[in-house]
Amino acid sequence: MKLRITRWFMALLVAVLIGHHAVADEVRVAVAANFTGAANEIAPLFKKLSGHSVKLSFGSTGKLFTQIENGAPFDVFLAADSRRPKKAE
């Protein structure tokens, strides 16, 4: 299970970078608290493979969503549900 989450998270971050043609040195990721362990493991691997650092911000999905609604500059939103990321789009 752990390896599966790692591959999924890495694929997601790479897709975001490619899809948005990111040129920034840092990717800002809003992470639901239940993904804390996986995100902390993957961030250094992502930096090693991509050269981009990752700034992780952890919290409840609801609080992160509110921050995004109020202009928080996240590049990726990893929520515990699918409803709020859809609303954030």
C-alpha positions in Angstrom: 0.0 0.0 0.0 2.8 2.4 0.9 4.6 2.0 -2.4 1.3 2.4 -4.3 0.6 5.8 -2.6 4.2 6.9 -3.3 3.9 6.2 -7.0 0.5 7.9 -7.2 1.7 11.0 -5.4 4.8 11.3 -7.4 2.9 10.8 -10.7 0.5 13.6 -9.6 3.2 16.1 -8.8 5.0 15.4 -12.1 1.7 15.7 -14.0 1.1 19.1 -12.4 4.5 20.3 -13.3 4.3 19.1 -16.9 0.7 20.2 -17.3 1.3 23.7 -16.1 4.8 24.0 -17.5 6.1 25.0 -14.1 9.3 27.0 -14.1 9.3 27.8 -10.4 11.9 26.2 -8.2 9.3 25.3 -5.6 5.9 23.5 -5.8 3.4 24.5 -3.1 1.3 21.6 -2.0 -1.8 21.7 0.3 -1.9 18.3 1.9 -4.8 16.8 3.9 -3.5 15.7 7.3 -4.2 12.1 6.6 -1.5 12.1 3.9 1.2 13.6 6.1 3.4 10.5 6.3 3.3 9.8 2.6 3.9 13.4 1.6 6.9 13.7 3.9 8.4 10.6 2.4 7.8 11.6 -1.2 8.8 15.3 -1.1 12.6 14.6 -1.0 12.3 12.0 -3.7 10.4 14.5 -5.9 13.2 17.1 -5.4 15.9 14.6 -6.2 14.1 13.5 -9.4 12.8 16.8 -10.6 15.1 19.4 -9.1 12.1 21.2 -7.8 11.6 21.6 -4.0 8.3 21.0 -2.4 6.7 23.2 0.3 4.1 21.1 2.1 1.3 22.7 4.1 -0.7 20.3 6.2 -4.2 20.8 7.6 -7.8 19.6 7.4 -9.3 19.5 3.9 -11.9 22.1 4.9 -9.3 24.6 6.3 -7.0 24.2 3.3 -10.0 24.7 0.9 -10.9 27.9 2.8 -7.3 29.1 2.4 -7.4 28.4 -1.4 -10.8 30.2 -1.7 -9.1 33.2 0.0 -6.1 33.2 -2.4 -3.6 30.9 -0.9 -1.0 30.2 -3.7 -1.0 26.3 -3.8 -0.1 24.5 -6.9 -1.5 21.2 -5.8 -4.4 20.4 -3.5 -4.4 16.8 -2.0 -7.7 16.6 -0.2 -9.4 13.8 1.8 -12.5 14.1 -0.4 -13.2 14.8 -4.1 -15.8 17.5 -3.6 -13.6 20.3 -2.5 -10.9 20.0 -5.1 -13.7 20.1 -7.7 -15.1 23.3 -6.1 -11.6 24.7 -6.0 -11.2 24.4 -9.8 
